[in-house]
Amino acid sequence: MKIALGSDHAGYNLKEEIAEQLKSRGCLIKDCGVFSRESSDYPDTAETVSGAVQDGEVNFGILICGTGIGMSIAANKRKGIRAALCAESYSARCARQHNNANILALGSRVTGVGLALEIIDVFLATSFEGGRHQGRVDKVTALENTR
Ligand code: RB5
């Protein structure tokens, strides 16, 4: 599985931990930065990660900022991106089963590393259920072309 991983300065430490853990589990990581704790703007990394997801270069994206809010807002501006901000694993499971989320957003100032890794495990291991959820996701996609 290939994952695009990115953060701003606030998410840098958590990104590094996640990269190490995912690599040790055999995931291929496209590290989209940032590469230090120097101040940065979350939309820049959100653009790179969501682009990699949009292009099909990776299976999923993971974005981390202080709260995860800025990253999820920015990533969801791109067509075809369904970024879900999760702070517990139930939401991560539903984000995949119901919403077919393709990016997981995490808040490094909200969620500790242990819980973040559990959320990631659930997110990556869960499939979209389709069925009644497919039509709803299609309606979300249709909203991309309104106004
Ligand atoms: C940076 O201070 C912070 O605003 C950013 O990481 C994020 O939480 C924005 O949503």
Backbone and ligand atoms as CSV (ligand in chain L), in Angstrom:
chain,resi,resn,atom,element,x,y,z
A,1,MET,N,N,0.840,-1.195,0.000
A,1,MET,CA,C,0.000,0.000,0.000
A,1,MET,C,C,0.879,1.251,0.000
A,2,LYS,N,N,0.505,2.229,-0.830
A,2,LYS,CA,C,1.305,3.457,-0.902
A,2,LYS,C,C,0.508,4.622,-0.306
A,3,ILE,N,N,1.175,5.364,0.536
A,3,ILE,CA,C,0.499,6.436,1.277
A,3,ILE,C,C,1.272,7.731,1.143
A,4,ALA,N,N,0.545,8.803,0.792
A,4,ALA,CA,C,1.145,10.142,0.809
A,4,ALA,C,C,0.916,10.723,2.196
A,5,LEU,N,N,2.001,11.181,2.790
A,5,LEU,CA,C,1.963,11.650,4.169
A,5,LEU,C,C,2.469,13.085,4.206
A,6,GLY,N,N,1.725,13.942,4.898
A,6,GLY,CA,C,2.169,15.333,4.966
A,6,GLY,C,C,1.692,16.029,6.215
A,7,SER,N,N,2.412,17.072,6.572
A,7,SER,CA,C,2.048,17.853,7.767
A,7,SER,C,C,2.475,19.299,7.563
A,8,ASP,N,N,2.016,20.137,8.479
A,8,ASP,CA,C,2.646,21.451,8.632
A,8,ASP,C,C,3.617,21.337,9.813
A,9,HIS,N,N,4.135,22.478,10.259
A,9,HIS,CA,C,5.126,22.450,11.361
A,9,HIS,C,C,4.538,21.825,12.625
A,10,ALA,N,N,3.239,22.098,12.881
A,10,ALA,CA,C,2.614,21.594,14.113
A,10,ALA,C,C,2.472,20.068,14.089
A,11,GLY,N,N,2.366,19.521,12.897
A,11,GLY,CA,C,2.195,18.069,12.782
A,11,GLY,C,C,3.478,17.318,12.486
A,12,TYR,N,N,4.589,18.063,12.389
A,12,TYR,CA,C,5.843,17.440,11.948
A,12,TYR,C,C,6.274,16.250,12.813
A,13,ASN,N,N,6.284,16.423,14.122
A,13,ASN,CA,C,6.752,15.322,14.993
A,13,ASN,C,C,5.886,14.073,14.826
A,14,LEU,N,N,4.572,14.271,14.785
A,14,LEU,CA,C,3.665,13.121,14.628
A,14,LEU,C,C,3.859,12.488,13.250
A,15,LYS,N,N,4.065,13.313,12.234
A,15,LYS,CA,C,4.313,12.771,10.890
A,15,LYS,C,C,5.533,11.859,10.885
A,16,GLU,N,N,6.586,12.294,11.537
A,16,GLU,CA,C,7.819,11.490,11.561
A,16,GLU,C,C,7.581,10.138,12.247
A,17,GLU,N,N,6.840,10.154,13.346
A,17,GLU,CA,C,6.509,8.902,14.066
A,17,GLU,C,C,5.685,7.991,13.179
A,18,ILE,N,N,4.705,8.562,12.526
A,18,ILE,CA,C,3.805,7.776,11.671
A,18,ILE,C,C,4.578,7.190,10.494
A,19,ALA,N,N,5.450,7.985,9.893
A,19,ALA,CA,C,6.245,7.503,8.751
A,19,ALA,C,C,7.063,6.281,9.159
A,20,GLU,N,N,7.713,6.388,10.304
A,20,GLU,CA,C,8.556,5.287,10.786
A,20,GLU,C,C,7.727,4.017,11.000
A,21,GLN,N,N,6.588,4.182,11.666
A,21,GLN,CA,C,5.725,3.028,11.960
A,21,GLN,C,C,5.174,2.396,10.690
A,22,LEU,N,N,4.707,3.226,9.770
A,22,LEU,CA,C,4.114,2.679,8.541
A,22,LEU,C,C,5.160,1.990,7.679
A,23,LYS,N,N,6.359,2.557,7.630
A,23,LYS,CA,C,7.442,1.920,6.862
A,23,LYS,C,C,7.760,0.554,7.463
A,24,SER,N,N,7.794,0.471,8.786
A,24,SER,CA,C,8.130,-0.808,9.435
A,24,SER,C,C,7.044,-1.851,9.200
A,25,ARG,N,N,5.860,-1.402,8.799
A,25,ARG,CA,C,4.765,-2.344,8.480
A,25,ARG,C,C,4.680,-2.625,6.988
A,26,GLY,N,N,5.660,-2.145,6.235
A,26,GLY,CA,C,5.724,-2.474,4.802
A,26,GLY,C,C,5.013,-1.509,3.890
A,27,CYS,N,N,4.504,-0.387,4.412
A,27,CYS,CA,C,3.856,0.612,3.546
A,27,CYS,C,C,4.920,1.416,2.799
A,28,LEU,N,N,4.595,1.802,1.591
A,28,LEU,CA,C,5.451,2.729,0.844
A,28,LEU,C,C,4.965,4.131,1.157
A,29,ILE,N,N,5.889,4.985,1.564
A,29,ILE,CA,C,5.512,6.337,1.990
A,29,ILE,C,C,6.037,7.362,0.997
A,30,LYS,N,N,5.126,8.213,0.516
A,30,LYS,CA,C,5.554,9.404,-0.225
A,30,LYS,C,C,5.498,10.552,0.784
A,31,ASP,N,N,6.646,10.984,1.239
A,31,ASP,CA,C,6.697,12.040,2.256
A,31,ASP,C,C,6.598,13.397,1.566
A,32,CYS,N,N,5.484,14.063,1.747
A,32,CYS,CA,C,5.221,15.340,1.079
A,32,CYS,C,C,5.607,16.536,1.950
A,33,GLY,N,N,6.386,16.277,3.012
A,33,GLY,CA,C,6.841,17.355,3.886
A,33,GLY,C,C,5.773,17.699,4.919
A,34,VAL,N,N,6.046,18.656,5.746
A,34,VAL,CA,C,7.246,19.470,5.780
A,34,VAL,C,C,8.386,18.672,6.399
A,35,PHE,N,N,9.570,19.236,6.323
A,35,PHE,CA,C,10.746,18.492,6.745
A,35,PHE,C,C,11.435,19.109,7.969
A,36,SER,N,N,10.735,20.032,8.629
A,36,SER,CA,C,11.256,20.606,9.870
A,36,SER,C,C,10.097,21.239,10.632
A,37,ARG,N,N,10.399,21.737,11.822
A,37,ARG,CA,C,9.376,22.391,12.640
A,37,ARG,C,C,9.291,23.894,12.350
A,38,GLU,N,N,9.969,24.306,11.296
A,38,GLU,CA,C,9.896,25.724,10.903
A,38,GLU,C,C,8.470,26.046,10.435
A,39,SER,N,N,7.998,27.225,10.772
A,39,SER,CA,C,6.611,27.606,10.465
A,39,SER,C,C,6.278,27.418,8.980
A,40,SER,N,N,5.109,26.852,8.738
A,40,SER,CA,C,4.699,26.571,7.352
A,40,SER,C,C,3.185,26.729,7.262
A,41,ASP,N,N,2.667,26.678,6.039
A,41,ASP,CA,C,1.230,26.882,5.804
A,41,ASP,C,C,0.586,25.561,5.394
A,42,TYR,N,N,-0.408,25.111,6.165
A,42,TYR,CA,C,-1.006,23.799,5.906
A,42,TYR,C,C,-1.601,23.621,4.499
A,43,PRO,N,N,-2.126,24.683,3.853
A,43,PRO,CA,C,-2.683,24.427,2.509
A,43,PRO,C,C,-1.633,23.947,1.501
A,44,ASP,N,N,-0.379,24.330,1.712
A,44,ASP,CA,C,0.668,23.916,0.762
A,44,ASP,C,C,0.849,22.397,0.784
A,45,THR,N,N,0.921,21.827,1.976
A,45,THR,CA,C,1.084,20.369,2.063
A,45,THR,C,C,-0.206,19.652,1.680
A,46,ALA,N,N,-1.338,20.237,2.054
A,46,ALA,CA,C,-2.626,19.617,1.687
A,46,ALA,C,C,-2.726,19.504,0.170
A,47,GLU,N,N,-2.232,20.514,-0.528
A,47,GLU,CA,C,-2.289,20.500,-1.993
A,47,GLU,C,C,-1.444,19.351,-2.553
A,48,THR,N,N,-0.257,19.156,-2.016
A,48,THR,CA,C,0.633,18.105,-2.526
A,48,THR,C,C,0.045,16.714,-2.264
A,49,VAL,N,N,-0.418,16.496,-1.044
A,49,VAL,CA,C,-0.950,15.167,-0.693
A,49,VAL,C,C,-2.241,14.893,-1.461
A,50,SER,N,N,-3.134,15.863,-1.519
A,50,SER,CA,C,-4.403,15.617,-2.205
A,50,SER,C,C,-4.174,15.437,-3.699
A,51,GLY,N,N,-3.163,16.095,-4.246
A,51,GLY,CA,C,-2.821,15.896,-5.659
A,51,GLY,C,C,-2.360,14.474,-5.931
A,52,ALA,N,N,-1.566,13.924,-5.027
A,52,ALA,CA,C,-1.070,12.544,-5.191
A,52,ALA,C,C,-2.226,11.544,-5.119
A,53,VAL,N,N,-3.194,11.834,-4.261
A,53,VAL,CA,C,-4.378,10.965,-4.163
A,53,VAL,C,C,-5.223,11.099,-5.431
A,54,GLN,N,N,-5.427,12.332,-5.847
A,54,GLN,CA,C,-6.241,12.616,-7.035
A,54,GLN,C,C,-5.646,11.944,-8.282
A,55,ASP,N,N,-4.349,11.963,-8.396
A,55,ASP,CA,C,-3.668,11.388,-9.563
A,55,ASP,C,C,-3.582,9.868,-9.505
A,56,GLY,N,N,-3.973,9.276,-8.392
A,56,GLY,CA,C,-3.888,7.821,-8.255
A,56,GLY,C,C,-2.480,7.320,-8.008
A,57,GLU,N,N,-1.610,8.248,-7.635
A,57,GLU,CA,C,-0.210,7.896,-7.363
A,57,GLU,C,C,-0.084,7.098,-6.064
A,58,VAL,N,N,-1.039,7.305,-5.160
A,58,VAL,CA,C,-1.052,6.614,-3.859
A,58,VAL,C,C,-2.465,6.092,-3.600
A,59,ASN,N,N,-2.550,5.134,-2.670
A,59,ASN,CA,C,-3.860,4.601,-2.303
A,59,ASN,C,C,-4.624,5.569,-1.391
A,60,PHE,N,N,-3.885,6.156,-0.438
A,60,PHE,CA,C,-4.504,7.053,0.541
A,60,PHE,C,C,-3.536,8.169,0.905
A,61,GLY,N,N,-4.093,9.226,1.507
A,61,GLY,CA,C,-3.282,10.295,2.061
A,61,GLY,C,C,-3.529,10.428,3.553
A,62,ILE,N,N,-2.518,10.874,4.261
A,62,ILE,CA,C,-2.654,11.212,5.677
A,62,ILE,C,C,-2.086,12.618,5.861
A,63,LEU,N,N,-2.886,13.500,6.450
A,63,LEU,CA,C,-2.490,14.894,6.642
A,63,LEU,C,C,-2.588,15.261,8.113
A,64,ILE,N,N,-1.583,15.937,8.609
A,64,ILE,CA,C,-1.538,16.278,10.031
A,64,ILE,C,C,-1.215,17.762,10.200
A,65,CYS,N,N,-2.072,18.456,10.937
A,65,CYS,CA,C,-1.734,19.797,11.403
A,65,CYS,C,C,-2.069,19.851,12.889
A,66,GLY,N,N,-2.126,21.018,13.472
A,66,GLY,CA,C,-2.354,21.095,14.912
A,66,GLY,C,C,-3.677,20.467,15.317
A,67,THR,N,N,-4.733,20.849,14.602
A,67,THR,CA,C,-6.061,20.310,14.893
A,67,THR,C,C,-6.546,19.304,13.861
A,68,GLY,N,N,-5.964,19.306,12.691
A,68,GLY,CA,C,-6.455,18.515,11.559
A,68,GLY,C,C,-7.538,19.236,10.772
A,69,ILE,N,N,-7.999,20.356,11.324
A,69,ILE,CA,C,-9.124,21.064,10.681
A,69,ILE,C,C,-8.676,21.765,9.397
A,70,GLY,N,N,-7.599,22.537,9.497
A,70,GLY,CA,C,-7.130,23.250,8.312
A,70,GLY,C,C,-6.797,22.294,7.173
A,71,MET,N,N,-6.126,21.206,7.504
A,71,MET,CA,C,-5.754,20.228,6.480
A,71,MET,C,C,-6.993,19.628,5.821
A,72,SER,N,N,-7.996,19.285,6.615
A,72,SER,CA,C,-9.181,18.653,6.025
A,72,SER,C,C,-9.947,19.653,5.159
A,73,ILE,N,N,-10.054,20.889,5.623
A,73,ILE,CA,C,-10.745,21.910,4.817
A,73,ILE,C,C,-10.028,22.100,3.486
A,74,ALA,N,N,-8.709,22.239,3.550
A,74,ALA,CA,C,-7.936,22.505,2.330
A,74,ALA,C,C,-7.996,21.316,1.369
A,75,ALA,N,N,-7.810,20.106,1.889
A,75,ALA,CA,C,-7.792,18.923,1.017
A,75,ALA,C,C,-9.136,18.723,0.336
A,76,ASN,N,N,-10.220,19.027,1.045
A,76,ASN,CA,C,-11.557,18.802,0.482
A,76,ASN,C,C,-11.932,19.805,-0.605
A,77,LYS,N,N,-11.081,20.774,-0.864
A,77,LYS,CA,C,-11.320,21.697,-1.980
A,77,LYS,C,C,-11.065,21.025,-3.315
A,78,ARG,N,N,-10.300,19.944,-3.301
A,78,ARG,CA,C,-9.948,19.293,-4.564
A,78,ARG,C,C,-11.015,18.285,-4.966
A,79,LYS,N,N,-11.304,18.232,-6.247
A,79,LYS,CA,C,-12.278,17.273,-6.754
A,79,LYS,C,C,-11.833,15.844,-6.458
A,80,GLY,N,N,-12.774,15.046,-6.051
A,80,GLY,CA,C,-12.479,13.633,-5.819
A,80,GLY,C,C,-11.866,13.341,-4.473
A,81,ILE,N,N,-11.613,14.400,-3.695
A,81,ILE,CA,C,-11.017,14.183,-2.371
A,81,ILE,C,C,-12.120,14.149,-1.320
A,82,ARG,N,N,-12.039,13.105,-0.497
A,82,ARG,CA,C,-12.939,12.978,0.655
A,82,ARG,C,C,-12.039,12.818,1.887
A,83,ALA,N,N,-11.704,13.952,2.481
A,83,ALA,CA,C,-10.797,13.945,3.634
A,83,ALA,C,C,-11.623,13.937,4.919
A,84,ALA,N,N,-11.296,13.027,5.816
A,84,ALA,CA,C,-12.031,12.887,7.074
A,84,ALA,C,C,-11.106,13.168,8.251
A,85,LEU,N,N,-11.524,14.113,9.078
A,85,LEU,CA,C,-10.790,14.416,10.316
A,85,LEU,C,C,-11.289,13.466,11.401
A,86,CYS,N,N,-10.399,12.669,11.943
A,86,CYS,CA,C,-10.799,11.662,12.941
A,86,CYS,C,C,-9.937,11.792,14.198
A,87,ALA,N,N,-10.601,11.715,15.347
A,87,ALA,CA,C,-9.892,11.743,16.633
A,87,ALA,C,C,-10.135,10.466,17.423
A,88,GLU,N,N,-10.852,9.535,16.815
A,88,GLU,CA,C,-11.053,8.205,17.439
A,88,GLU,C,C,-11.333,7.202,16.317
A,89,SER,N,N,-11.227,5.928,16.637
A,89,SER,CA,C,-11.224,4.924,15.575
A,89,SER,C,C,-12.616,4.598,15.038
A,90,TYR,N,N,-13.689,4.845,15.813
A,90,TYR,CA,C,-15.042,4.593,15.274
A,90,TYR,C,C,-15.287,5.468,14.041
A,91,SER,N,N,-14.934,6.744,14.159
A,91,SER,CA,C,-15.104,7.655,13.019
A,91,SER,C,C,-14.226,7.233,11.847
A,92,ALA,N,N,-13.018,6.754,12.157
A,92,ALA,CA,C,-12.118,6.315,11.082
A,92,ALA,C,C,-12.725,5.131,10.328
A,93,ARG,N,N,-13.350,4.210,11.057
A,93,ARG,CA,C,-13.991,3.050,10.419
A,93,ARG,C,C,-15.146,3.516,9.537
A,94,CYS,N,N,-15.994,4.373,10.081
A,94,CYS,CA,C,-17.150,4.855,9.317
A,94,CYS,C,C,-16.726,5.723,8.131
A,95,ALA,N,N,-15.643,6.466,8.305
A,95,ALA,CA,C,-15.164,7.303,7.199
A,95,ALA,C,C,-14.841,6.450,5.972
A,96,ARG,N,N,-14.346,5.248,6.200
A,96,ARG,CA,C,-14.060,4.337,5.090
A,96,ARG,C,C,-15.331,3.591,4.667
A,97,GLN,N,N,-16.047,2.983,5.618
A,97,GLN,CA,C,-17.214,2.165,5.277
A,97,GLN,C,C,-18.307,2.993,4.608
A,98,HIS,N,N,-18.590,4.162,5.127
A,98,HIS,CA,C,-19.741,4.939,4.670
A,98,HIS,C,C,-19.382,6.028,3.667
A,99,ASN,N,N,-18.250,6.686,3.896
A,99,ASN,CA,C,-17.916,7.886,3.116
A,99,ASN,C,C,-16.852,7.652,2.054
A,100,ASN,N,N,-16.277,6.462,2.052
A,100,ASN,CA,C,-15.173,6.156,1.128
A,100,ASN,C,C,-14.095,7.234,1.182
A,101,ALA,N,N,-13.762,7.650,2.396
A,101,ALA,CA,C,-12.740,8.684,2.585
A,101,ALA,C,C,-11.416,8.208,1.997
A,102,ASN,N,N,-10.723,9.126,1.327
A,102,ASN,CA,C,-9.425,8.764,0.758
A,102,ASN,C,C,-8.258,9.521,1.402
A,103,ILE,N,N,-8.584,10.420,2.304
A,103,ILE,CA,C,-7.542,11.086,3.103
A,103,ILE,C,C,-7.991,11.091,4.561
A,104,LEU,N,N,-7.073,10.767,5.436
A,104,LEU,CA,C,-7.294,10.838,6.881
A,104,LEU,C,C,-6.568,12.075,7.396
A,105,ALA,N,N,-7.289,12.937,8.091
A,105,ALA,CA,C,-6.662,14.107,8.717
A,105,ALA,C,C,-6.600,13.887,10.223
A,106,LEU,N,N,-5.480,14.263,10.796
A,106,LEU,CA,C,-5.258,14.082,12.237
A,106,LEU,C,C,-4.776,15.400,12.839
A,107,GLY,N,N,-5.115,15.610,14.100
A,107,GLY,CA,C,-4.662,16.792,14.823
A,107,GLY,C,C,-3.603,16.408,15.838
A,108,SER,N,N,-2.403,16.881,15.623
A,108,SER,CA,C,-1.294,16.488,16.505
A,108,SER,C,C,-1.427,17.081,17.905
A,109,ARG,N,N,-2.186,18.189,18.016
A,109,ARG,CA,C,-2.382,18.810,19.330
A,109,ARG,C,C,-3.618,18.246,20.022
A,110,VAL,N,N,-4.273,17.320,19.344
A,110,VAL,CA,C,-5.513,16.733,19.859
A,110,VAL,C,C,-5.310,15.251,20.177
A,111,THR,N,N,-4.583,14.581,19.290
A,111,THR,CA,C,-4.488,13.123,19.319
A,111,THR,C,C,-3.040,12.694,19.538
A,112,GLY,N,N,-2.809,11.884,20.551
A,112,GLY,CA,C,-1.460,11.385,20.831
A,112,GLY,C,C,-1.039,10.323,19.834
A,113,VAL,N,N,0.245,10.009,19.859
A,113,VAL,CA,C,0.787,9.122,18.827
A,113,VAL,C,C,0.170,7.721,18.882
A,114,GLY,N,N,-0.060,7.192,20.071
A,114,GLY,CA,C,-0.618,5.842,20.172
A,114,GLY,C,C,-1.998,5.764,19.566
A,115,LEU,N,N,-2.838,6.713,19.911
A,115,LEU,CA,C,-4.197,6.734,19.358
A,115,LEU,C,C,-4.164,7.024,17.858
A,116,ALA,N,N,-3.288,7.918,17.443
A,116,ALA,CA,C,-3.180,8.232,16.014
A,116,ALA,C,C,-2.849,6.966,15.211
A,117,LEU,N,N,-1.942,6.151,15.724
A,117,LEU,CA,C,-1.564,4.917,15.009
A,117,LEU,C,C,-2.723,3.930,14.973
A,118,GLU,N,N,-3.491,3.875,16.044
A,118,GLU,CA,C,-4.674,3.000,16.062
A,118,GLU,C,C,-5.706,3.473,15.034
A,119,ILE,N,N,-5.925,4.778,14.982
A,119,ILE,CA,C,-6.865,5.356,14.010
A,119,ILE,C,C,-6.406,5.030,12.589
A,120,ILE,N,N,-5.113,5.170,12.343
A,120,ILE,CA,C,-4.570,4.880,11.012
A,120,ILE,C,C,-4.774,3.406,10.668
A,121,ASP,N,N,-4.492,2.519,11.617
A,121,ASP,CA,C,-4.664,1.076,11.375
A,121,ASP,C,C,-6.093,0.769,10.951
A,122,VAL,N,N,-7.043,1.328,11.682
A,122,VAL,CA,C,-8.459,1.073,11.371
A,122,VAL,C,C,-8.809,1.648,10.001
A,123,PHE,N,N,-8.375,2.869,9.757
A,123,PHE,CA,C,-8.678,3.535,8.478
A,123,PHE,C,C,-8.159,2.712,7.303
A,124,LEU,N,N,-6.915,2.252,7.395
A,124,LEU,CA,C,-6.297,1.543,6.266
A,124,LEU,C,C,-6.846,0.124,6.099
A,125,ALA,N,N,-7.362,-0.447,7.179
A,125,ALA,CA,C,-7.830,-1.839,7.114
A,125,ALA,C,C,-9.307,-1.950,6.723
A,126,THR,N,N,-9.999,-0.839,6.643
A,126,THR,CA,C,-11.456,-0.884,6.431
A,126,THR,C,C,-11.803,-0.525,4.991
A,127,SER,N,N,-12.716,-1.293,4.406
A,127,SER,CA,C,-13.137,-1.060,3.017
A,127,SER,C,C,-14.447,-0.283,2.958
A,128,PHE,N,N,-14.660,0.366,1.841
A,128,PHE,CA,C,-15.932,1.042,1.554
A,128,PHE,C,C,-17.012,-0.024,1.389
A,129,GLU,N,N,-18.153,0.190,1.999
A,129,GLU,CA,C,-19.226,-0.802,1.933
A,129,GLU,C,C,-20.051,-0.712,0.662
A,130,GLY,N,N,-20.015,0.424,-0.014
A,130,GLY,CA,C,-20.841,0.576,-1.210
A,130,GLY,C,C,-22.314,0.498,-0.843
A,131,GLY,N,N,-23.085,-0.185,-1.684
A,131,GLY,CA,C,-24.516,-0.344,-1.408
A,131,GLY,C,C,-25.200,0.995,-1.239
A,132,ARG,N,N,-25.943,1.140,-0.144
A,132,ARG,CA,C,-26.703,2.385,0.070
A,132,ARG,C,C,-25.802,3.600,0.202
A,133,HIS,N,N,-24.542,3.359,0.540
A,133,HIS,CA,C,-23.623,4.493,0.706
A,133,HIS,C,C,-23.112,5.019,-0.637
A,134,GLN,N,N,-23.155,4.171,-1.669
A,134,GLN,CA,C,-22.603,4.597,-2.963
A,134,GLN,C,C,-23.349,5.811,-3.524
A,135,GLY,N,N,-24.672,5.740,-3.477
A,135,GLY,CA,C,-25.469,6.849,-4.009
A,135,GLY,C,C,-25.212,8.140,-3.267
A,136,ARG,N,N,-24.967,8.034,-1.968
A,136,ARG,CA,C,-24.713,9.241,-1.167
A,136,ARG,C,C,-23.355,9.842,-1.517
A,137,VAL,N,N,-22.388,8.961,-1.690
A,137,VAL,CA,C,-21.058,9.455,-2.089
A,137,VAL,C,C,-21.149,10.068,-3.490
A,138,ASP,N,N,-21.943,9.458,-4.354
A,138,ASP,CA,C,-22.131,10.030,-5.703
A,138,ASP,C,C,-22.755,11.426,-5.618
A,139,LYS,N,N,-23.664,11.604,-4.680
A,139,LYS,CA,C,-24.274,12.935,-4.517
A,139,LYS,C,C,-23.256,13.949,-4.000
A,140,VAL,N,N,-22.368,13.508,-3.145
A,140,VAL,CA,C,-21.283,14.387,-2.689
A,140,VAL,C,C,-20.420,14.794,-3.886
A,141,THR,N,N,-20.097,13.811,-4.725
A,141,THR,CA,C,-19.277,14.093,-5.906
A,141,THR,C,C,-19.993,15.082,-6.827
A,142,ALA,N,N,-21.304,14.915,-6.945
A,142,ALA,CA,C,-22.090,15.831,-7.813
A,142,ALA,C,C,-22.022,17.269,-7.293
A,143,LEU,N,N,-21.888,17.430,-5.988
A,143,LEU,CA,C,-21.794,18.791,-5.422
A,143,LEU,C,C,-20.549,19.528,-5.901
A,144,GLU,N,N,-19.540,18.745,-6.334
A,144,GLU,CA,C,-18.296,19.376,-6.803
A,144,GLU,C,C,-18.545,20.235,-8.045
A,145,ASN,N,N,-19.632,19.923,-8.751
A,145,ASN,CA,C,-19.888,20.621,-10.013
A,145,ASN,C,C,-21.032,21.613,-9.927
A,146,THR,N,N,-21.485,21.906,-8.696
A,146,THR,CA,C,-22.544,22.901,-8.572
A,146,THR,C,C,-21.937,24.259,-8.240
A,147,ARG,N,N,-22.444,25.269,-8.880
A,147,ARG,CA,C,-22.031,26.684,-8.695
A,147,ARG,C,C,-20.553,26.887,-8.801
L,1,RB5,C1,C,-0.765,26.134,13.263
L,1,RB5,O1,O,-0.546,26.917,14.391
L,1,RB5,C2,C,-2.205,25.638,13.220
L,1,RB5,O2,O,-3.077,26.707,12.979
L,1,RB5,C3,C,-2.375,24.560,12.185
L,1,RB5,O3,O,-1.504,23.527,12.448
L,1,RB5,C4,C,-3.734,23.914,12.120
L,1,RB5,O4,O,-4.186,23.496,13.368
L,1,RB5,C5,C,-4.757,24.620,11.343
L,1,RB5,O5,O,-5.897,24.151,11.165
